[in-house]
Structures are given as structure tokens and as C-alpha cells.
Amino acid sequence: MGLISNGTTLLDAGALDSAAGSGAMTLIKTLTASSSANLQFLNGASSVVFDGTYKEYQFHCISIHPASDGEPLTFQVDTGTNTNFNIATTNTFFRARHNEGDTISSLAYVTSYDQAQGTAFIRMNGGVGNAADECCSMILTIYEPANTTFVKHYTFTGSNYQDNSGAEHLFSAGYFNTTTALTRIQFKMGSGNIDSGTIKMYGIT
Amino acid sequence: MGLISNGTTIFDAGAMEAGGGAMTLIKKLTASNASTLTFVDGASSVVLDGTYKEYLFTFTNIHADTRNAEWTVNFRDGGSSYDASKTSTFFQSFHYEADTNAALGYRTEKELTNETSAQLLSFENHEDADCNLGGMLNLFNPADTTFVTHYTSRVNFSNTFSQEAYCAGYCNTAAAIDAVQFAMASGTFDGVVSLYGIS
């Protein structure tokens, strides 16, 4: 059954029409980790849309808790149906830190966390603590992954409970140096499983 | 009454089920010479519980009535006091209208070390008629009772300079955060704070 008001279709075929003003931020997929080696979003699989439907995508990583102490949350992308997750990237990385022992207070660029045309998984933070109450929460934005003319930019920021018992505020930006459309993304810890946590994927109209 | 289209429930029981947008305005509070603005789960239509894993507060035209007032936030983790223990970072960038100074730097005196006092989000707010601040605060998974609760904020305010303040940290408790309070450390303020739930 559809619903038409004043000549405008508000909903039909089980979905709201764009004319209904349903909001510019659409939840595409929620993945929940449970001792998971990785979490991945693949265009066209499991209701995931990661193509030209949206010009911007966001990934909200909430309460990510590692199995192994001190491992960072990381991500990489790939094209087509490839499974290597090794697209060349160049990025920047800086962070603010302050530990509970009050012996560290700093704002600094971290050269060891950036990449220069690297293909490794991209580090999102310092080591995440794996004590019972420790975790990180991060937001990653990828711009126009389906574009076949330009490189693809990304930014991420977030807050981390470091394994050395302190707060870490993260900032990074960079680009995937390819003009091939990106179709998939994978998140994992530097080593060991994602013990628990949620990653939500959004499309921004 | 619900509405089902092609086998899909579009809305029911007063809530949208399909495609309602992932960012929901929960509550907008307007301050007028106010000492505080407070969002309490379950009061005045405020939802601040496990309904959403992420909440966003936006600050619009927040105007301090007192010179050099500090815009702050604190969190309730049980009881009635806004005194959750917090560890955080704080840094800023600024640039004077006269172009006489511009810098980026960490501010140790603005950070918290497992302290229960309010978290400063910006400082040196000016009471001149056209001065104000704008920005946002993200609060992650406040209803969780296993992990600490992370927050991040970014605020820009006008004085005789533009100053951007960045803060992030965590409420160092596994207790649920069920209320959030904003205030100037001194004096009152005007402006709007809006609360959104991110589905």
C-alpha cells in the first residue's frame, strides 16, 4: 500500500520516498563484533551499499574493545571484489594525550602512525586498552568512494582509552591514491580479535 | 495504529520503523539568562539511554553574560550530582582579528585527571553583544555499564579573536551516564543546545 498526499508519494513498496523528507543521514548497516577477527562492509552484500548512491559515507566505531592489550583499531579498503585491502594511501596523524598518572600531557604529530603511499592497514589510534572497562570510539568519513576521476579522501577522529591508562584524542586525514572506485572496507585490530564493539555505516545524502 | 507497506512496517506505536533518517532531534533547550541547561533521561521528553549508541549535542549562539566565562559540561553517573570522574585532553588554536598572533597549543590547565569538576569546553568567552560560540559534543554509548563513556567536543568562539577548542576524554566509570548539564563556570548565558540521537 502506498500513501499519497496532495499528489506527492510519501511512501510506497515498503520504503519512504525521498520526497517525504526522511533525513540526510541514513543508517545502512550495523555490525557487532564478538571475538571477531574483523568487521567488513562489502558493497552489494548483506544489504550494504557502498557505491555512488551517496557521496559521503561515515563509519561510527563505538566501544571497540580489543582482545589483546595495546593494539590499535585499523582499517583498509579495496576495489571490485578484491580481498587484499591494500590500497595505497598518504595521510597525516596527530593526537592529544593525557594519562591518569598526570605524567603525559601533549599535542604532537606522530610520524610512526602516518603512511606515505603505504598499503598497510591504517592505524586509527595508539594502543587500545583491553582491561574490562577500556575501549575506543571513533568516527571515520570517506568522501565519494565511487568517483573514478579523483583520489578518495578520508578523515577520522575519536577518543581512546589507551593501554597506559590515559585519554587520547585522535585526528587523521588522507587519501586513497587511486581513481578506481572503492567498494569495500575492513576494520580489525593491529593484532588479535575485536573482542566486542559496534560499527555503524551511514550514507550522507 | 501502524502503517504497513508492501509487508514492511513503516511506522507503529508512535515511532518510525523504516527510513526515518539516522539523526533524530530529541530535545532543543533555549537558555535566556540561564545558569544551566540540563538534559535528564526520562524528563521533559529527553531520551538519554540505550535507545541510541551515540548522542550529539550542538551549541548554537551560546552567549556568555560574563567576561572570560568558561563553557562547561558535566555528566551524571548515578544519584543527583553532576560529578562523574573524567580524564581528558584539551588543545586550542586561535587567531586575533588584528592578525597579531596565531597559534596552536596544548593547555594542561584545561585538562582533567580523574576529576569530578566540570569539563571545560571553551574559555575566554566574551560578553559583547555580537560574541558567541558554536560547536558540538559527541557522547558515545552512555548507557553502557561495561566500559568507560567517551566524549569529544569541538567549539569555536569569538572574542577579539577566533579560538577553536578541542576536548576529548572519558567518564571513568562503568556506570551509565543518564544526564548531562551545560553551564558557564561563572555567570549566566543565552543560546540553544540541541540533543540528537544517532541510530
Interface residues (C-beta under 8 A of the other chain):
Chain A: M1 G2 L3 L11 D12 A13 G14 A15 L16 S22 G23 A24 M25 T26 L27 H60 I62 S63 H65 A96 R97 H98 N99 E100 D102 S105 S106 L107 A132 D133 E134 C135 C136 S137 I139 T157 G158 S159 N160 Y161 G166 A167 E168 H169 T198 K200 Y202
Chain B: L3 I4 S5 N6 G7 T8 I10 A18 G19 G20 G21 A22 M23 K53 E54 T87 S88 T89 F90 F91 L104 G105 Y106 T108 E111 T113 N114 N138 F140 N141 D144 T146 F147 V148 H150 Y151 T152 Y166 C167 A168 G169 Y170 N172 A174 I198 S199
